[in-house]
């Protein structure tokens, strides 16, 4: 999966639950996930050849996993725009 994140730098994401998660890309194309305080490893997010995400861990619920995956894949901006359109309509 080619990330939509620029330069594969560490990115912080705030999930819908209010949790901040840092995405740290590794050399295999997956992302290590961390809660910045108290520096808690949360698992990894991997993508298969069809760009489906796979969560390797047990500390994030499905909604948090989707929040993180959408930022990596670039879908977050599209979802935000869709929600704005729906609210206006």
C-alpha positions as CSV (number, residue, x, y, z in Angstrom):
1,X,0.0,0.0,0.0
2,X,1.4,3.4,-0.9
3,X,0.8,5.7,2.0
4,X,-0.9,9.0,1.4
5,X,1.1,10.4,4.2
6,X,3.9,12.7,3.0
7,X,7.5,11.6,3.4
8,X,6.5,8.7,5.7
9,X,7.2,10.9,8.8
10,X,5.7,10.2,12.2
11,X,2.1,11.5,12.3
12,X,-0.2,12.0,15.3
13,X,-3.9,11.2,14.9
14,X,-6.7,12.0,17.2
15,X,-9.3,9.2,17.1
16,X,-13.0,9.7,17.5
17,X,-12.7,8.4,21.0
18,X,-10.3,11.3,21.8
19,X,-7.2,9.1,22.0
20,X,-4.0,10.5,20.4
21,X,-2.0,7.8,18.5
22,X,1.3,8.3,16.8
23,X,1.9,6.5,13.5
24,X,5.5,5.5,13.0
25,X,6.2,4.0,9.5
26,X,8.7,1.1,9.4
27,X,10.7,-0.3,6.5
28,X,8.1,-3.0,5.6
29,X,5.3,-0.6,4.8
30,X,3.5,-1.1,8.0
31,X,3.0,1.4,10.8
32,X,3.8,1.0,14.5
33,X,1.2,2.6,16.6
34,X,1.9,4.3,20.0
35,X,0.0,6.3,22.5
36,X,2.4,9.2,23.1
37,X,1.7,9.4,26.9
38,X,2.6,7.1,28.6
39,X,4.5,5.8,25.6
40,X,2.4,2.7,25.2
41,X,2.8,0.5,22.2
42,X,-0.6,-0.2,20.6
43,X,0.3,-2.7,17.9
44,X,0.9,-2.3,14.2
45,X,-1.3,-1.5,11.2
46,X,-0.5,-3.4,8.0
47,X,-1.9,-3.3,4.5
48,X,-2.4,-6.3,2.2
49,X,-1.9,-6.2,-1.6
50,X,-5.5,-5.1,-2.0
51,X,-5.0,-2.1,0.3
52,X,-7.1,-3.6,3.1
53,X,-5.8,-2.8,6.6
54,X,-5.0,-5.4,9.1
55,X,-4.6,-4.5,12.8
56,X,-1.9,-6.5,14.6
57,X,-2.7,-5.8,18.3
58,X,-5.5,-5.9,20.8
59,X,-5.6,-2.4,22.4
60,X,-7.6,-0.4,19.8
61,X,-11.3,-0.9,19.1
62,X,-12.5,-1.1,15.6
63,X,-13.5,2.6,15.4
64,X,-10.0,3.6,16.4
65,X,-8.4,1.2,13.9
66,X,-10.6,2.7,11.2
67,X,-9.6,6.3,12.2
68,X,-5.9,5.4,11.9
69,X,-6.3,3.5,8.6
70,X,-8.3,6.3,7.0
71,X,-5.5,8.8,7.8
72,X,-2.9,6.5,6.3
73,X,-4.9,5.8,3.2
74,X,-6.0,9.4,2.7
75,X,-9.6,8.7,3.2
76,X,-10.0,11.0,6.2
77,X,-10.1,14.2,4.1
78,X,-12.7,12.6,1.8
79,X,-14.9,11.5,4.8
80,X,-14.7,15.0,6.4
81,X,-15.9,16.6,3.1
82,X,-18.7,14.1,2.8
83,X,-19.9,14.8,6.3
84,X,-19.8,18.6,5.7
85,X,-21.9,18.0,2.5
86,X,-24.4,15.9,4.4
87,X,-24.7,18.5,7.2
88,X,-25.3,21.3,4.8
89,X,-28.0,19.3,2.8
